[in-house]
Amino acid sequence: MSLTNVKDGSKGRIIFHIDFDYFYAQCEELRDPSLKGKPVVVCVYSARGGDSGAVSTSNYKAREYGVKSGIPIKLAKNKLKDVPDAKFLPVDHNYYSEMSDKAMKIARKYADKFELVGVDEAFIEVTERLENDFGRAKELAMAVKQELKNELGLTCSIGIAPNKLVAKIASDFQKPDGLTLVKPEEIKTFLTNLNVGKIVGVGKKTEEILNEMGARTIGELSNIDIYQLTKNFGKKIGTYLYNAARGIDDEPVVESESVTQISRITTLKKSTNAVEEMLGDLESLCKDVHKSVIERGFSFKSVSIMLILDDLSIKTKSRSLKSPSTSSEELFKVAKVLLEEAVAESQLLVRRLGVKVSELVSSKGQDTLFKYIE
């Protein structure tokens, strides 16, 4: 097997990965300062009502009790049953998107190139700005963190490295409010003792297989030759793991718009509460939103519908997907379910209908980092 596709993109670049700490819960703390110091759990409640649904995110105080994203709300409440000041809040995507827009506008000011990855993270390349001088990188990162703190009250963790892969791993190294600098000559030392699960895209299943192969740390993974890796994982994933263990990544920072949501709204021909009479408009809205998502190079992780009722009150329903999607069929399917739920909960006629996708993820230039491993 040729190793021509094993490249080293670590030379001559300085890249920041900016990752906002427990973003949704932090936004809630900023909106209500009395939440500071208390366990805060942001939840995605299902249509079944009660405590059905899952945890979207939690602050570090809640994590001390074992409350993590993805666990059932009932389990989270059980873990915090002896903590009277614990707060459980529903997701508010509009508010988080507004905060994200403001934060990304600040981050973009410091960038030669800016790539939005999600509502709470971005890559910026600062190579030209710093004239290839890693010695100035920490000072610039501190300026980014300080402006975000001063202007918005938000903390973030920043990883600095010669490539996106290592920068992303570094941003997770000293959370929350961390700053980790990895110079080109420090990559091997930095990665060696980290668990293989720290590699972007390595999930539990892949980690278990690597452990069985004798690789619990990234250093141990680097001792496994590429032939054995490709035999076990196939050419794409095997080569990715071989490169990642050496901190090799030549993926560019792809300039992207600072957009965190895309929406469309229409006025119905007549006010109605019959779902079947709204399906044509819903399908058109979904197609329009989907077209914009694809043209801008995004995938979406949250779908919302908005109803403006006859008394001009607003009814909204949202749902988070298990993973980012670019499927028009999934968009319409979820929007239809949300519409049915919202109409069933409302007593009034609907006069305007809207569809929105949020938690947008850039799908440009992600072949190396995010597509190979589930």
Stockholm file with secondary structure:
# STOCKHOLM 1.0

chainA/1-374         MSLTNVKDGSKGRIIFHIDFDYFYAQCEELRDPSLKGKPVVVCVYSARGGDSGAVSTSNYKAREYGVKSGIPIKLAKNKLKDVPDAKFLPVDHNYYSEMSDKAMKIARKYADKFELVGVDEAFIEVTERLENDFGRAKELAMAVKQELKNELGLTCSIGIAPNKLVAKIASDFQKPDGLTLVKPEEIKTFLTNLNVGKIVGVGKKTEEILNEMGARTIGELSNIDIYQLTKNFGKKIGTYLYNAARGIDDEPVVESESVTQISRITTLKKSTNAVEEMLGDLESLCKDVHKSVIERGFSFKSVSIMLILDDLSIKTKSRSLKSPSTSSEELFKVAKVLLEEAVAESQLLVRRLGVKVSELVSSKGQDTLFKYIE
#=GR chainA/1-374 SS CCCTTCCCCCTTCCEEEEEETTHHHHHHHHHCGGGTTSCEEEEEECTTCTTCEEEEEECHHHHTTTCCTTSBHHHHHHHTTTCTTCEEEECCHHHHHHHHHHHHHHHHHTCSEEEEEETTEEEEECTTTTTTCGGGHHHHHHHHHHHHHHHHCCCEEEEEESSHHHHHHHHTTTCSSCEEECCGGGHHHHHHTSBGGGSTTCCHHHHHHHHHTTCSBHHHHTTSCHHHHHHHHCHHHHHHHHHHHTTCCCCCCCCCCCCCEEEEEEEEEEEECCHHHHHHHHHHHHHHHHHHHHHTTEEEEEEEEEEEETTSCEEEEEEEEEEEECCHHHHHHHHHHHHHHHHHHCCSCEEEEEEEEESCEECTTCTTTTSSCC
#=GC SS_cons         CCCTTCCCCCTTCCEEEEEETTHHHHHHHHHCGGGTTSCEEEEEECTTCTTCEEEEEECHHHHTTTCCTTSBHHHHHHHTTTCTTCEEEECCHHHHHHHHHHHHHHHHHTCSEEEEEETTEEEEECTTTTTTCGGGHHHHHHHHHHHHHHHHCCCEEEEEESSHHHHHHHHTTTCSSCEEECCGGGHHHHHHTSBGGGSTTCCHHHHHHHHHTTCSBHHHHTTSCHHHHHHHHCHHHHHHHHHHHTTCCCCCCCCCCCCCEEEEEEEEEEEECCHHHHHHHHHHHHHHHHHHHHHTTEEEEEEEEEEEETTSCEEEEEEEEEEEECCHHHHHHHHHHHHHHHHHHCCSCEEEEEEEEESCEECTTCTTTTSSCC
//
